[in-house]
């Protein structure tokens, strides 16, 4: 692989990144909106149904993204500062781990069947109410943490772009 090819991510990495970004941003923004804004119960119910359906479909995509991440090389860091590289590495690890926790706790907190866009249903896990509440608490906490790291990630991309590093180009087809 040539040096110029390693300046960008592979098409698989790019596609999985943007699918992930779309799903994660949608469910975080819409989920926090219906949780903390005054909205009609029908909208709250619809957003919950869409979010559960979308994230259920996203789980195998996320697993594939983790596999691709493990086996595909990534471009060299643009940051020449070892501390900056470490911070970027920790933030990217946090994005993956928090996404995994959000997805897992989202499934485990369900106290009813998971309806996937009306196409099929997956039985909910058989826990008592105490365990459902614990998984729900973990889910909410991990959603807040994921939102914080996503905002940090977006801010870092903006900062790099502002400093003249064409970082978005690396994650584009």
Secondary structure as GFF3:
##gff-version 3
##sequence-region A 1 173
A	DSSP	three_ten_helix	5	7	.	.	.	ID=ss1
A	DSSP	alpha_helix	11	36	.	.	.	ID=ss2
A	DSSP	alpha_helix	41	71	.	.	.	ID=ss3
A	DSSP	alpha_helix	82	108	.	.	.	ID=ss4
A	DSSP	beta_strand	114	116	.	.	.	ID=ss5
A	DSSP	beta_strand	120	122	.	.	.	ID=ss6
A	DSSP	alpha_helix	129	162	.	.	.	ID=ss7
A	DSSP	alpha_helix	167	170	.	.	.	ID=ss8
###
